Each structure stands twice: as C-alpha cells, then as structure tokens.
C-alpha cells in the first residue's frame, strides 16, 4: 500500500494534473485523480476508525498522498493561473475535501474530553498543523465553488447549535469543531504572506462567477459569518460561555491571516505589485474581482470589521490575563499585520476603538496586563500606525502623546532621593522593565515621518538611563533591557541625525560605556567560558551582545558618512567611543565564547565595520586587545559559518589595504602592529600579514568553503600580496617545487604568474584592480584547485 502511494507521488512530481489524470483512463473508466481521491478517502477512514495517537501506516499513507496532491496542485497555484482540474478531477477533489473536513471535525469532537496531556489534537500548535492544513487548502481550491459553501454551511450550523443549546447542552465538542473549522477556513481563504501581506488566492478569484449582489458572494458569506462569530466574544456572557483561550487563539489566528488580505483595496494592491494575483485576473468578470477584493471597503463594511477586530484584540488583553500565547498572537500577528499597510493605517487611526487602545496603553492601564515582550510589540505597532496620519506634525504629536507618560515616569523615578531603597521592590523592577520595553518597541518603529518625536523620546531619558544603570548594576535582567533600548534607539536614529544631535548621542554612549566599565558589569572569568555552551548560562551574556550591537551601530554612522569629517563634541568622536568600547568587550570574549553563534556573529560584524571605518585605530590598541583581535580573526577565517568567514575577510581587506596604502605613501601604517604580537621580533614568518597570507592561500587551495566567498577572499588576498610580495613569491615557488608531475608544475607556474599579471592588473588598490584580481583569482582556482586537492 505504501509503495503504491509512493509510486503515485513519484508520478505526480513529473507530470501535470491533466496528464496525471489521463494515465489511468486507457484501462479504467475513471481518471487517476479519482483514484487518488478514493484511495486517500479510504486511508482517512482507516485513520479515523483506528483512533490511535501513535503513528501507524495510515498516518504515513495520508501524508504521502497529501504530498501527491501538493505536487500536482502547487505548481498551478504558484504560477497564478488558478487551480484548474478536469471536471471529473474537480469533483474528486470536492468529495475528498468534504471527507477531510468531516474527519477533522470527528477528530476534534473526539478529543474534546481527552485529558491526556500528550493528546496530539488538543496540544498541537497551529504552526505544527500548518503544513497539513496548507495541503488541505490546495485541494479545496481545486473545487472552490463547492468547498467554500460547504465551509459556510458547516460553520453556521455549529454556531447555531451553540446558541440553541446554550445552558442546555455541553458546548465542548462544538467548540473544538469550530476551532478546527477556523484553521481550515483561514488556510483556504488566504495564503501565508512570506514577509508581505498575502493576496486573495487566484483560485478564489477565478472560480466564482459574476455576483451582482455583493453580499451573496460565497467568500463574503463565509467571511461575514466568522466576523460575526468573533464579534460575539465582545459580549461578556457569550465570552464566558463559549470563548475559551484556545478558541480565541483560533479566532485571532484567522483574523490575522484574513484581515490584511481582504481589507486591502484593489487599487492599493495593483499599485503595490503589477504582477500580483489580482492584476493577472484580467479575464475575470470585473465585478467578481472587485466583489472579492473590495467588498469590505467599497460597501463601508470594512471600517466596521476593522473596529471589531480592534475591539476583539483589546478583549484578549483585558479578559484573558496570563494567556501569553493568545496575547502574543494578538500583538505579533494580528495587530502588526494591520499596520504593515498604510491604507489600513489611515482608517485605523480614525477608529474610536484604536484611540481607546492607544489611550489605555499611554496611560499605563495595560502596564501589568501584558508581559514585557508583548508590550514592546504593541508599542511598535501603535507607533507604526502613525503613518496613517495626514502629516508629519500630526504623526509626531501622536507619538509624543503615546509615549510621554513612560518617559516622564522614568525621569521622575530616576530623580527620586529614595531610588536606591525602593529599587529592589518587585513592582518597581517590573514597571521599569515594561516601560523600557515600550520605549524599545517605539524606537524600533522609527520612520522618517516620526523620527523627530522618537529622537526626542530617547533624548529625554538618557540621564535616567545612566542613573538606572548605576542603581541596577548588579541586576543583570534590568541592565540587559537598558542596553537593548539604547541599542534600538541609537541604531534607528543615528543615520538620521545632524552634527549637533549626533554629538549628543556620541557623548551619551561614551558615558554609558564608562559607567559600564567602571562597575565591571558583565566581567567574567575566561576560565568559565565553556559553561556558556549550556543554554542555562547564556542569558547573563546578553548585555555583552547588546554592547557589540551598539558599537556596530555607531560604526555604521561613520561608514555612511565616510566622506565627511568625524562629528566632534568636546573632544569626543565616534571613533573614540568605538575604540573605548572595544577595549571593554575584547577581554570578555574568548575563543570558546565565539562558539556561541549569536555572539560570534555580532562580534565579527563589529570587527568588520570597525576595521573598515577606523583601521588606523586598531594600531593604537594595547597589546592584549590587539593580540585578541588577531587571534579571533584567525579563528573566524576557518569558521563553519560562511557569513562569519565573509566578515573576517572584509576585516582583513580593510586592515591590509590601510597598511599597504599608508606604507606606499611613506607613512608607518600599522607600524610595529604589523608584527605578530605573540612574537614581535624575528623574520618574515612573524609578521601579521605573512601569517594571514599563508592561512588564506592554504584555505583557498586546499580547504572547504563556499564558492560565494571567492570574491571576498580576493579582496583580502590582493592587498596582503602587495604587503608581502617576497613571501608570496616564496610560497608560490615552494608549492611549485613540490609538484612531481611536470605538467602540473608548468600549469601551476603559469597560473601563479597569471594571478598577478593578467587583465592589466597593477599594484594600485582601486576599484578596477580589485575587480581584475577577483577575475584572476577565480580563473586561478579553476585551473589549479582540482589537481592540487587530489594529491
């Protein structure tokens, strides 16, 4: 049986639905799609009858057959032509989908009273079920004119059953069925939007005829019935009777998937992407396209629906305390999905319910209703909604009104004479943490229109931040939140700022680093760094990552402004801050710590930025710090993560090109720093660029690396060859002499000569020569790497 299912899957992957369907018709009175539908129907019946939580052959058969349907239908879905099957195949898909839904409802009903904590159905997360439900949706769209009315009927029947049996019949089974229907329907009506707002699926656009009465359109009927059901959660009695946290999760998930899809106007969709699903539907009846896409805006129903969605969101905050998953879905998925579209924001900010939400947030009525991370997300969402206001002045005033109470609270709290005595009270720590997370969320929402108010928001609390860092120097969780706010604010603001504003930020960052250093916050014994590989130990080092991110953000400012002079303020500039910060963080990072992926990435990101912007500052590091930079670059050059290797190559290019240009101009360059800090005296082998030249050539000729790194490797190798020409010749000659095969020896000799002479390559480090050397190195590796690696 399983082999037969696999055979069908193999055939489906190499043919079209129409050709697949014809395979059986020469020997049977029905097509292969009918066989596939019938076969899967029988498997589902077995699966239901067994009612086993352990995976059996029927589980595997169902998954293989679902993959078969996906292989057949997904290409049609991706091309945007709608899912069109032969008539008999469409009937088969409709019958199968009806059976699938029936089986899912039976499974939901059967699980209603299951107290087993391992129950797959009860505790399966929405994301875990997503792949299976997406396959169901493809089958449904192959017969959308049948399946959407089916879903409407099933949903309305169960809602009616709830109301008719209220207070008489236990609703648990029906509620579980509604949960399942909401998930299935959400997948059928809207695609998941990979980073963008999803569009109305083509199958829906193409398979419904012309509906002169918009409110009779099948999708409108189904959507409207679910919106009305969601609205019932606003009634306290109905909410207490029916809307458990689990059911509300399904409601919120459906709304987050449905609302950005169907609350967009056709004009906005067309302008956003001319190749969108809607713009390709030119052969559809125009009224049908507008009915699907525009009903909720053209018929003034959209504002009502949007208001309902916001009121339901508020209910999840106020009526479901402690339900972090539900509240997280509301913050991160539903509300955030709405503010991604400016045309929706225009209506959002005009809603009374949205103003109610913003006012409750601004006046701290929700301070303890949500956990800190959810408050950060909600702050970001509320600030982003300001893009819907008419002008920059209104948007900035909105942000000031929204965040003003939080900045005032932190300033007043930090100014209290008894701040140290009250600082350890749990409610004070919680309120500070939540307030900082809110400010961090607002900072992450920075856009040109709201930039001024967000800059002023951060500027107003800078002194408070320093006071709190001093007070909570031994409270690692508070230190981390403080630093993360600073990172988010500086990162978002630094590229917008003029000289005077930049100077204020730079001075603050220097004071922050000095305070951090004076208390040795985060200082650890390097002998303990192995323990970081345990997840339980990594939390305490988050502040170290935050410092790396802060220094990288400052580097980025000077990287953008390389053509201008450094911004100075009373003798302090960005390079001095980064220089000071590097001396703080380098003693805290060992090679063992760099095995921690996120910390490793942040460290090498800083190093590559710093060497590109301030190569001259590296030579001024003390011996320990400079030695540490060299050792970590050597470590990173052989890292398994190609992105880390790429950042190291960029750092080496910056360091070598700086030294090469400076010495060519008669200056000292890195001076004594061009020697190995472990052994500054001695011959060629003890020079820094000699060491990395040998290491990089070894990697390129004999190591394993991504081909994408060859360009970055060429950019680093070229200036190092110019710095160490005699050593390069020596290494090349030694490698040539080791070739016993005369043909290989000749090929290698010619390849080395071509590497530094072809394409009119000169010794000048300009853009054209870098491009020429990239081409030369690529040809060099193609010529010699094969026979060198076989030796």
Order of alpha helices (4+ residues) and beta strands (2+ residues): alpha-alpha-alpha-alpha-alpha-alpha-alpha-alpha-alpha-alpha-alpha-alpha-alpha-alpha-alpha-alpha-alpha-alpha-alpha-alpha-alpha-alpha-alpha-alpha-alpha-alpha-alpha-alpha-alpha-alpha-alpha-alpha-alpha-alpha-alpha-alpha-alpha-alpha-alpha-alpha
